[in-house]
Amino acid sequence: MAFRSIRAAVLGLALAAAALCAQAQAAIPVYGARVVHAYPHDPQAFTEGLFYLGGFLYESTGLEGQSSIRKVELKTGQVVRQRAIPSQYFGEGIVAWNDRLVELTWRSQVGFVYDLAGFAPRASFRYPGEGWALTRDSRRLIMSDGTPDIRFLDPQTYAETGRIRVTCQGRPVANLNELEWVRGELYANIWQTSLIARIDPASGRVTGWIDLSALVAAAPADPDAVLNGIAYDAAHDRLFVTGKLWPKLYEIKLVPRRGPAALPDGLCG
């Protein structure tokens, strides 16, 4: 009798835990996307960083010997200004701060600062670990490094001032790649998936998933042609996404949907 009682209690706890897990999963909203407009995008661009400013896109591309920073006309995809990065560096994320453009490199542990108007080099800085992506809020630069951690940097000295760990249902979310600040939230591409995480910048908690499977399905059949690149036009509330080697850049509107996102094993719960 005692054995049956213990067994029933254990079963009850397991069912309760499963129910709580299901409720937690259901509590994280999932969004699809409606394409508002498709713009041309350089199919040779190995996109690493992207932002929108003053009517233009600014883009950084990667790979040693091919890395560059670019100013791009949105409607035509035409590159109106470009600067090559020294061939020993793999260019990564970029962000604007006042009259400067700041860029990371992948494994060289060095970042570069350029004049935003003409891309003339101005300075460099060091940081530990890898550099993946940059964005900003009104006070800080915000950096990803491929781990579940997001770093905050002083925009004058580039020194780290703090960090958060990004989690989904208590589990760390790794492979955080390209970043964008959107209406007080962090958006982050999850490398080699069709997902963008919406992240609370105070707690690091994932508050939503954007599933762009349909756009990824239309991308080139190349294992390197992954979703990567988020830009936001705050003045007109326009959200843009693209990928490495993609021939198109999309303006999208988020559409709430029912059902779970197609999360890779172990990503969230």
C-alpha positions in Angstrom: 0.0 0.0 0.0 2.8 2.4 0.9 4.6 1.5 -2.3 1.5 2.3 -4.3 1.2 5.7 -2.5 4.8 6.6 -3.2 4.4 5.5 -6.8 1.2 7.6 -7.2 2.9 10.6 -5.6 5.9 10.4 -8.0 3.6 10.0 -10.9 1.6 13.0 -9.8 4.8 15.1 -9.5 5.9 14.1 -12.9 2.6 15.0 -14.5 2.6 18.3 -12.6 6.1 19.1 -13.9 5.1 18.2 -17.4 2.1 20.4 -17.2 4.2 23.3 -15.9 6.7 22.8 -18.8 3.8 22.8 -21.3 2.4 25.9 -19.8 5.8 27.6 -19.9 6.2 26.7 -23.6 2.8 27.9 -24.4 3.6 31.2 -22.6 6.3 32.1 -25.1 4.6 33.7 -28.1 5.6 32.5 -31.6 5.4 34.8 -34.6 5.6 34.2 -38.3 6.2 36.9 -40.9 4.3 38.6 -43.7 6.6 40.0 -46.4 5.8 43.6 -47.1 8.5 44.1 -49.7 11.4 42.3 -51.1 14.5 44.3 -52.1 17.6 43.3 -54.0 20.6 42.1 -52.0 24.1 41.3 -53.1 24.1 37.5 -53.4 27.9 37.5 -52.9 27.6 39.3 -49.5 28.5 37.1 -46.6 26.3 39.2 -44.3 27.6 39.6 -40.7 26.2 42.9 -39.5 23.3 45.1 -40.6 21.6 48.3 -39.5 19.4 51.1 -41.0 20.3 54.7 -40.7 19.4 57.9 -42.6 17.6 56.1 -45.4 20.4 53.6 -46.1 21.4 50.2 -45.0 24.9 49.7 -43.5 26.2 46.1 -43.9 29.4 44.3 -42.9 30.5 41.1 -44.7 32.8 38.3 -43.5 35.4 35.8 -44.6 39.1 36.4 -44.6 40.2 38.3 -47.7 36.6 39.2 -48.5 35.4 41.2 -45.5 34.0 44.7 -46.0 31.8 47.5 -44.6 29.2 48.9 -46.9 26.6 51.7 -47.3 23.8 50.3 -49.4 20.8 51.9 -51.1 17.7 50.1 -49.8 15.5 50.1 -52.9 18.2 49.0 -55.4 20.7 47.1 -53.3 23.4 49.2 -54.9 26.5 49.6 -52.8 27.2 53.3 -52.7 30.3 53.2 -50.4 32.5 50.3 -49.5 35.8 49.7 -47.6 37.7 46.5 -47.6 38.9 45.1 -44.2 42.6 44.0 -44.1 42.7 40.4 -45.5 43.8 38.8 -42.2 40.6 39.7 -40.5 37.1 38.1 -40.6 34.7 41.0 -40.3 31.7 40.7 -38.0 29.0 42.9 -36.5 28.7 46.7 -36.9 26.9 49.5 -35.2 26.8 53.3 -35.4 27.5 55.6 -32.5 27.4 59.3 -33.2 29.8 59.9 -36.1 31.5 56.6 -35.7 31.0 53.1 -37.2 32.2 50.3 -34.9 33.1 46.9 -36.1 34.0 43.6 -34.5 36.2 40.8 -35.9 35.6 37.1 -35.4 38.6 35.5 -33.6 41.2 38.3 -33.8 40.0 39.9 -30.5 40.2 43.4 -32.2 37.6 45.9 -33.1 37.8 48.8 -35.5 36.4 52.3 -35.4 35.7 54.2 -38.6 34.3 57.6 -39.6 30.7 56.9 -40.4 30.5 59.4 -43.2 33.5 58.2 -45.3 34.6 55.0 -43.6 38.1 56.4 -42.8 39.8 54.4 -40.0 39.9 56.2 -36.7 40.9 53.7 -34.0 41.0 50.1 -32.8 40.2 48.4 -29.5 40.7 45.0 -27.9 38.2 42.5 -26.3 38.5 38.9 -25.1 36.9 36.0 -26.9 35.1 36.0 -30.2 33.2 38.9 -31.7 29.9 38.1 -33.5 27.4 41.0 -33.5 26.8 44.6 -32.3 23.8 46.7 -31.7 23.0 49.5 -29.2 20.5 51.2 -27.0 20.6 54.8 -26.0 23.4 54.3 -23.5 25.5 51.3 -24.4 26.9 49.1 -27.2 25.5 45.6 -27.1 27.6 42.6 -28.2 27.2 38.9 -28.9 30.0 36.4 -29.0 28.3 33.1 -30.0 27.7 32.1 -26.4 24.5 32.6 -24.4 26.0 35.8 -23.0 25.3 39.3 -24.2 27.9 41.9 -23.2 27.3 45.6 -22.7 30.1 48.0 -23.7 31.0 51.6 -22.9 30.6 53.4 -26.2 33.6 55.6 -25.5 36.1 53.2 -24.2 34.6 49.9 -25.5 35.3 48.3 -22.1 32.7 45.8 -20.9 30.3 47.3 -18.3 28.1 44.2 -17.7 26.5 41.2 -19.2 23.4 39.1 -19.2 22.8 35.4 -20.0 20.1 34.7 -22.5 17.8 31.8 -21.4 14.6 30.1 -22.5 12.7 28.4 -19.8 15.8 28.5 -17.7 18.1 27.0 -20.2 21.0 29.0 -21.8 20.5 29.8 -25.5 23.7 29.6 -27.4 24.7 30.7 -30.9 23.3 34.2 -30.5 24.4 36.0 -33.7 23.3 39.2 -35.4 21.5 41.6 -33.1 19.1 44.5 -33.4 17.5 46.8 -30.8 13.7 46.9 -31.6 11.3 49.0 -29.4 13.1 48.2 -26.2 13.8 44.6 -27.0 16.9 42.7 -28.3 16.3 40.7 -31.4 18.9 38.0 -32.1 19.4 35.6 -34.9 20.1 32.0 -33.7 22.9 30.8 -35.9 22.1 28.0 -38.4 18.4 28.1 -37.6 15.3 29.9 -39.0 14.7 31.7 -35.7 15.1 35.1 -34.2 14.8 35.4 -30.4 13.1 38.3 -28.8 15.0 39.0 -25.6 14.2 41.0 -22.5 17.5 43.1 -22.1 17.1 43.4 -18.4 16.7 39.7 -17.5 18.0 37.9 -20.7 14.8 35.9 -20.8 13.5 34.9 -24.3 10.0 36.5 -24.6 9.1 35.4 -28.1 10.3 33.5 -31.1 10.1 34.7 -34.7 10.1 31.7 -37.1 11.2 32.6 -40.6 11.2 29.1 -42.0 9.4 30.3 -45.2 12.1 32.8 -46.0 14.9 30.3 -45.2 13.2 27.8 -47.5 13.5 30.3 -50.4 17.2 31.0 -49.8 20.0 29.5 -51.9 20.7 25.8 -51.4 24.1 26.5 -49.8 24.9 25.4 -46.3 26.5 28.9 -45.7 23.4 30.8 -46.8 21.9 31.0 -43.3 19.5 33.6 -41.9 21.6 36.5 -40.6 20.9 40.2 -40.6 18.3 42.3 -38.8 17.8 46.0 -39.3 15.1 48.3 -37.9 13.9 51.7 -39.1 12.5 53.1 -35.9 11.1 56.3 -37.6 8.8 54.2 -39.8 8.5 51.0 -37.8 10.0 48.9 -40.5 11.8 45.6 -39.8 14.2 44.1 -42.3 15.9 40.7 -42.5 18.3 38.9 -44.8 20.9 36.2 -44.8 24.4 35.3 -45.9 24.5 35.1 -49.7 20.8 35.8 -50.0 19.7 37.6 -53.2 16.9 39.4 -51.4 16.4 41.5 -48.3 12.9 41.5 -46.8 10.8 44.0 -45.1 8.5 42.0 -42.8 5.6 42.4 -40.4 5.3 40.0 -37.5 2.2 37.8 -37.5 1.2 36.0 -34.2 0.5 32.4 -34.8 -0.6 29.3 -32.9 1.6 26.3 -32.2 5.2 26.0 -31.2 8.2 27.2 -33.2 10.4 24.5 -34.7 13.0 24.7 -32.0 16.2 22.7 -32.4 16.7 20.0 -29.8 17.8 21.4 -26.4 17.3 25.0 -27.4 14.4 25.7 -25.1 13.3 23.2 -22.5 
